[in-house]
Amino acid sequence: MPRTLAKSLAIVLRVRRMGETSKLVTLYTEDFGKVKVVAKGARKPKSKFGAALELMTEIQVVFYLRDDRELQTLSDCDVTRTHPNLLNGLQRLSFGSAVCELVDHLTIEGEGG
Protein backbone atom coordinates (compact mmCIF):
# COMPACT_ATOMS: atom_id res chain seq x y z
CA MET A 1 0.00 0.00 0.00
CA PRO A 2 1.43 3.43 -0.89
CA ARG A 3 2.35 5.90 1.74
CA THR A 4 1.18 9.50 1.60
CA LEU A 5 2.75 12.59 3.06
CA ALA A 6 0.50 14.09 5.74
CA LYS A 7 0.78 17.52 7.34
CA SER A 8 -1.14 18.75 10.39
CA LEU A 9 -1.02 20.71 13.62
CA ALA A 10 -0.55 18.47 16.65
CA ILE A 11 -0.04 18.37 20.41
CA VAL A 12 2.48 15.98 21.92
CA LEU A 13 0.67 13.64 24.33
CA ARG A 14 3.37 11.09 25.16
CA VAL A 15 7.05 10.50 24.40
CA ARG A 16 8.90 7.22 24.98
CA ARG A 17 12.35 5.96 24.16
CA MET A 18 12.58 3.47 21.33
CA GLY A 19 15.86 1.77 20.69
CA GLU A 20 19.19 3.58 20.87
CA THR A 21 18.38 6.78 18.96
CA SER A 22 14.64 6.93 18.25
CA LYS A 23 11.54 8.11 20.08
CA LEU A 24 7.99 6.79 19.97
CA VAL A 25 5.69 9.83 20.08
CA THR A 26 1.92 9.91 20.52
CA LEU A 27 0.34 12.98 18.93
CA TYR A 28 -3.17 14.34 18.79
CA THR A 29 -3.47 15.95 15.38
CA GLU A 30 -6.02 18.40 14.09
CA ASP A 31 -6.72 16.45 10.90
CA PHE A 32 -6.05 12.78 11.75
CA GLY A 33 -6.90 12.39 15.46
CA LYS A 34 -4.50 10.38 17.60
CA VAL A 35 -1.42 9.15 15.73
CA LYS A 36 1.66 7.27 16.90
CA VAL A 37 4.85 8.18 15.07
CA VAL A 38 8.46 7.04 15.19
CA ALA A 39 10.97 9.89 15.25
CA LYS A 40 14.11 8.24 13.96
CA GLY A 41 17.30 9.76 15.35
CA ALA A 42 15.43 12.05 17.75
CA ARG A 43 17.62 11.11 20.71
CA LYS A 44 20.86 12.05 18.98
CA PRO A 45 22.51 15.27 20.23
CA LYS A 46 22.25 16.98 16.83
CA SER A 47 18.75 15.80 15.98
CA LYS A 48 16.68 17.83 13.53
CA PHE A 49 13.70 17.50 15.88
CA GLY A 50 15.39 19.31 18.77
CA ALA A 51 13.05 20.14 21.65
CA ALA A 52 9.92 19.98 19.50
CA LEU A 53 9.00 16.54 20.83
CA GLU A 54 8.45 17.56 24.44
CA LEU A 55 5.20 16.92 26.32
CA MET A 56 2.40 19.49 25.76
CA THR A 57 4.17 21.23 22.87
CA GLU A 58 2.10 22.36 19.90
CA ILE A 59 3.86 21.47 16.66
CA GLN A 60 3.36 21.41 12.91
CA VAL A 61 4.14 17.83 11.84
CA VAL A 62 4.89 16.17 8.53
CA PHE A 63 4.74 12.38 8.55
CA TYR A 64 4.32 9.45 6.21
CA LEU A 65 0.83 7.98 6.62
CA ARG A 66 0.13 4.35 5.80
CA ASP A 67 -3.30 2.91 6.54
CA ASP A 68 -1.99 -0.63 6.99
CA ARG A 69 0.42 0.32 9.82
CA GLU A 70 -0.10 1.39 13.39
CA LEU A 71 3.21 3.31 13.60
CA GLN A 72 3.83 6.13 11.17
CA THR A 73 7.22 7.72 10.39
CA LEU A 74 7.82 11.33 11.39
CA SER A 75 9.54 13.32 8.68
CA ASP A 76 9.66 16.86 10.07
CA CYS A 77 8.23 19.01 12.83
CA ASP A 78 8.34 22.67 13.82
CA VAL A 79 7.29 24.21 17.12
CA THR A 80 4.29 26.50 16.75
CA ARG A 81 3.65 27.20 20.43
CA THR A 82 5.05 26.21 23.80
CA HIS A 83 3.47 26.59 27.21
CA PRO A 84 6.21 27.72 29.62
CA ASN A 85 3.64 28.65 32.31
CA LEU A 86 2.67 24.97 32.59
CA LEU A 87 6.23 24.10 33.55
CA ASN A 88 6.56 26.77 36.26
CA GLY A 89 4.73 24.96 39.05
CA LEU A 90 4.36 21.35 40.04
CA GLN A 91 0.58 21.62 40.25
CA ARG A 92 0.28 23.09 36.74
CA LEU A 93 2.63 20.47 35.35
CA SER A 94 0.67 17.64 36.96
CA PHE A 95 -2.66 19.00 35.66
CA GLY A 96 -1.25 19.38 32.13
CA SER A 97 0.20 15.87 32.24
CA ALA A 98 -3.11 14.50 33.49
CA VAL A 99 -4.98 16.13 30.60
CA CYS A 100 -2.49 14.68 28.08
CA GLU A 101 -2.88 11.24 29.65
CA LEU A 102 -6.69 11.48 29.59
CA VAL A 103 -6.74 12.46 25.93
CA ASP A 104 -4.35 9.60 25.16
CA HIS A 105 -6.50 7.01 26.97
CA LEU A 106 -9.92 8.28 25.87
CA THR A 107 -9.26 8.62 22.13
CA ILE A 108 -9.05 5.89 19.53
CA GLU A 109 -6.10 5.92 17.21
CA GLY A 110 -6.87 7.21 13.71
CA GLU A 111 -10.36 8.47 14.55
CA GLY A 112 -11.45 12.03 14.91
CA GLY A 113 -9.55 15.10 14.02
C-alpha positions in Angstrom: 0.0 0.0 0.0 1.4 3.4 -0.9 2.3 5.9 1.7 1.2 9.5 1.6 2.8 12.6 3.1 0.5 14.1 5.7 0.8 17.5 7.3 -1.1 18.8 10.4 -1.0 20.7 13.6 -0.6 18.5 16.7 0.0 18.4 20.4 2.5 16.0 21.9 0.7 13.6 24.3 3.4 11.1 25.2 7.0 10.5 24.4 8.9 7.2 25.0 12.3 6.0 24.2 12.6 3.5 21.3 15.9 1.8 20.7 19.2 3.6 20.9 18.4 6.8 19.0 14.6 6.9 18.3 11.5 8.1 20.1 8.0 6.8 20.0 5.7 9.8 20.1 1.9 9.9 20.5 0.3 13.0 18.9 -3.2 14.3 18.8 -3.5 16.0 15.4 -6.0 18.4 14.1 -6.7 16.4 10.9 -6.1 12.8 11.8 -6.9 12.4 15.5 -4.5 10.4 17.6 -1.4 9.2 15.7 1.7 7.3 16.9 4.8 8.2 15.1 8.5 7.0 15.2 11.0 9.9 15.2 14.1 8.2 14.0 17.3 9.8 15.3 15.4 12.1 17.7 17.6 11.1 20.7 20.9 12.1 19.0 22.5 15.3 20.2 22.3 17.0 16.8 18.8 15.8 16.0 16.7 17.8 13.5 13.7 17.5 15.9 15.4 19.3 18.8 13.1 20.1 21.7 9.9 20.0 19.5 9.0 16.5 20.8 8.4 17.6 24.4 5.2 16.9 26.3 2.4 19.5 25.8 4.2 21.2 22.9 2.1 22.4 19.9 3.9 21.5 16.7 3.4 21.4 12.9 4.1 17.8 11.8 4.9 16.2 8.5 4.7 12.4 8.6 4.3 9.4 6.2 0.8 8.0 6.6 0.1 4.4 5.8 -3.3 2.9 6.5 -2.0 -0.6 7.0 0.4 0.3 9.8 -0.1 1.4 13.4 3.2 3.3 13.6 3.8 6.1 11.2 7.2 7.7 10.4 7.8 11.3 11.4 9.5 13.3 8.7 9.7 16.9 10.1 8.2 19.0 12.8 8.3 22.7 13.8 7.3 24.2 17.1 4.3 26.5 16.7 3.7 27.2 20.4 5.1 26.2 23.8 3.5 26.6 27.2 6.2 27.7 29.6 3.6 28.6 32.3 2.7 25.0 32.6 6.2 24.1 33.6 6.6 26.8 36.3 4.7 25.0 39.0 4.4 21.4 40.0 0.6 21.6 40.3 0.3 23.1 36.7 2.6 20.5 35.4 0.7 17.6 37.0 -2.7 19.0 35.7 -1.3 19.4 32.1 0.2 15.9 32.2 -3.1 14.5 33.5 -5.0 16.1 30.6 -2.5 14.7 28.1 -2.9 11.2 29.6 -6.7 11.5 29.6 -6.7 12.5 25.9 -4.4 9.6 25.2 -6.5 7.0 27.0 -9.9 8.3 25.9 -9.3 8.6 22.1 -9.0 5.9 19.5 -6.1 5.9 17.2 -6.9 7.2 13.7 -10.4 8.5 14.6 -11.5 12.0 14.9 -9.5 15.1 14.0 
